[in-house]
Amino acid sequence: MTLPQVADCAQLLTEQFAAVLGQMPDPSGGPAAGQLEHELAEAFGVSHAVAVSSGTAALHAALSACGIGSGDHVLVPALTVVMTVAPLVAVGATPVFVDSDPATLDLDYDDAARKVTARTRAIIPVHLWGRMGDPAALTAFAAEHGLAVIEDAAQAAGTERDGYRAGTVGEAGCFSMKDGKILWSGEGGFLLTARRDVAEHAAAFRSHWQPAPPVQTAHSRLSTNARLAAPLAMIALTNLRRLPALVGLRRAQMRHLLHALKHVPGLAAIAPTTREEWNGFAALLHIDLPNPRGFADHLAQRGVPNSTGSFGLVPCDRRPMFTLSDRPCRGAAEILDRTLAIVLTERDTEAALDRYATIIAREAAAWTVCGGIPAPHPPTSSERPCRRRPASTSERSLPT
């Protein structure tokens, strides 16, 4: 299998970057962010896009624009990272963690229904690893309970399901452009919405309430500084214009790696649904080996980056700042414990992917023979030293 060729971002940026730098310093921020917003709205088929400084800032602005605040409850999957939940706390709302279905990776709507109260105002579906839940089930549940839908689509640029693009199902869809995302700018984010009032509120919110929405006064309320800097907007615009090629490359990388691992005992590819056009954000495999989470950690130490092993991803309801319930979300825990989500970037060549496959196959065989505790052996030049992480080591989270 040969990976498709994608135009190099650095080469494409040369002339555009010089033009942006020539316009600086400009207190207005210049035209780059506005042009990015225009092309984002066109690319995703929505009325409005608002560029901000991060995916976290996009969620913060969207929650504020949807009127979520102090005393409100918001349903959020335990199958997510802390950056999904931090903006909820910032606006004074209370996260209510909902379990996920290990068979589909989608929300467990029975669990969600049990947790709806008179104070529940919104639901935040999270498209982790670019996988998108059932949009019909989501909108039906939200309508039944009168909830706003704010999508965390940080990793899902390019994913579609049943004709819906990720990030276009609810009141707002929030994206990250941190390095490692398919659409990247180093740092940055944006939100999509069909509602003018949400877009106007978010645009004011990101810039200390200026320009203010119609009939309101600039600086008439406290907000924040979450503008996207012009050089980053130009990087994002350049990558947006090659987004179809970037998505195609990521899908090809994912398929290449999964094909190479097709016959490895104890590992099985996790396929999208028949109605889902997944962006292939990470190569996903179900681990059927002893001590599966330990296996993912071991692979990270051997040079194979993955969500649980490299970033210590655990269900958010088990984080020390959120452990308020004595009923943990066991489906989310099962998914994370048994999923090998291999981190990919556009820089991963066929040789790099084949190296990952070789390491994974070799370590899976050793892991099986030794019952989950393989005998140590000297790492090759392509691997990091094998140092088992102590249980007390603090866990790290995937950046959004």
Protein Blocks (a to p, Z undefined) as FASTA:
>chain_A
ZZdddddfklmmmmmmmmmmmmpccfklpamlmmmmmmmmmmnopabdcddfbfklmmmm
mmmmnopaehiacdddfbbcfklmmmmmmnopacddddddfklopacfklmmmmpcfklc
bdcdddehhiacdfklmmmmmmmnopacdddfklmgoiaeehiaghilmmbdcddfbehi
abdghiacddddfbfklmmmmmmmmngoiacdehiaehiaccdddbdcfklmmmmmmmmm
mmmmmmmmmmmmmmmmmmmmmmgghiacddddfkbccehlaacdddddehkllmmmmmmm
nopacfklmnopacfklpfklmmbfcdcfklmmmmmmcccddddfklcfklmmmmmmmmm
mmmmmmmmnnopacdddddfkbccdddddfklccddddZZ
